[in-house]
């Protein structure tokens, strides 16, 4: 999940290469929600062994209430800090 500020606009997505995808959003390369709302801070991620699992989780999260998404982020990252450096290679 990416955010523009704590409890601000968020984006939920999945990617095979998370580092590359975050950079695409940060550079403005990706049109749409993230560009419109200046969403560039990686605040939460989960790693999955299978792409289908990641996509299924993405769709589940997109159906969640905003309050639940905020709680998920805050449990793992209470300061809503940029966790891009924590992405494993």
C-alpha positions as CSV (number, residue, x, y, z in Angstrom):
1,X,0.0,0.0,0.0
2,X,1.2,3.5,-0.8
3,X,0.0,6.7,0.9
4,X,0.4,10.4,0.5
5,X,0.3,11.1,4.2
6,X,-0.9,9.4,7.4
7,X,-4.6,8.7,7.0
8,X,-4.5,10.4,3.6
9,X,-5.1,9.0,0.2
10,X,-3.9,5.4,-0.3
11,X,-3.4,3.0,-3.1
12,X,-3.6,-0.8,-3.0
13,X,-1.9,-2.9,-5.6
14,X,0.3,-5.9,-6.3
15,X,3.5,-6.3,-8.4
16,X,6.1,-8.8,-9.3
17,X,8.9,-6.3,-8.7
18,X,7.8,-4.0,-5.9
19,X,10.9,-1.8,-6.0
20,X,10.3,-1.1,-9.7
21,X,6.6,-0.5,-9.2
22,X,7.1,1.9,-6.4
23,X,9.6,3.9,-8.5
24,X,7.1,4.0,-11.4
25,X,4.5,5.6,-9.0
26,X,7.1,8.0,-7.6
27,X,8.2,9.2,-11.0
28,X,4.7,9.9,-12.2
29,X,5.1,7.2,-14.9
30,X,1.8,5.6,-13.8
31,X,-1.3,7.6,-14.7
32,X,-4.3,7.5,-12.4
33,X,-5.0,7.6,-8.7
34,X,-1.4,7.7,-7.4
35,X,-0.4,10.5,-9.8
36,X,-3.6,12.5,-9.2
37,X,-3.2,12.4,-5.4
38,X,0.6,12.4,-5.2
39,X,0.7,9.0,-3.5
40,X,4.4,8.0,-3.3
41,X,5.1,6.6,0.2
42,X,5.3,2.8,0.6
43,X,3.6,2.2,4.0
44,X,2.8,-1.5,3.9
45,X,3.6,-4.6,1.9
46,X,3.4,-8.4,2.2
47,X,5.4,-10.9,0.3
48,X,3.7,-13.9,-1.4
49,X,5.3,-17.0,-3.0
50,X,2.7,-17.2,-5.7
51,X,1.4,-14.3,-7.8
52,X,-2.2,-15.6,-7.5
53,X,-2.0,-15.2,-3.8
54,X,-0.8,-11.6,-4.1
55,X,-3.6,-10.8,-6.5
56,X,-6.2,-12.4,-4.3
57,X,-5.0,-10.4,-1.3
58,X,-5.0,-7.2,-3.4
59,X,-8.7,-7.8,-4.3
60,X,-9.6,-8.6,-0.7
61,X,-7.9,-5.4,0.6
62,X,-9.7,-3.3,-2.0
63,X,-13.0,-4.5,-0.6
64,X,-12.0,-3.6,3.0
65,X,-13.3,-0.6,4.7
66,X,-10.9,2.3,5.0
67,X,-10.7,2.0,8.7
68,X,-9.5,-1.6,8.5
69,X,-6.8,-0.7,6.0
70,X,-5.6,2.1,8.3
71,X,-5.4,-0.3,11.2
72,X,-3.5,-2.8,9.1
73,X,-0.9,-0.1,8.2
74,X,-0.7,1.2,11.8
75,X,-0.1,-2.2,13.3
76,X,2.9,-2.8,11.1
77,X,4.0,0.9,10.6
78,X,2.5,3.2,13.3
79,X,4.4,6.3,11.9
80,X,3.3,5.7,8.3
81,X,7.0,6.0,7.4
82,X,8.4,5.1,4.0
83,X,9.4,1.4,4.2
84,X,10.9,1.1,0.7
85,X,14.3,0.3,2.2
86,X,12.7,-2.8,3.8
87,X,11.8,-4.4,0.5
88,X,13.8,-7.7,0.3
89,X,16.0,-8.3,-2.7
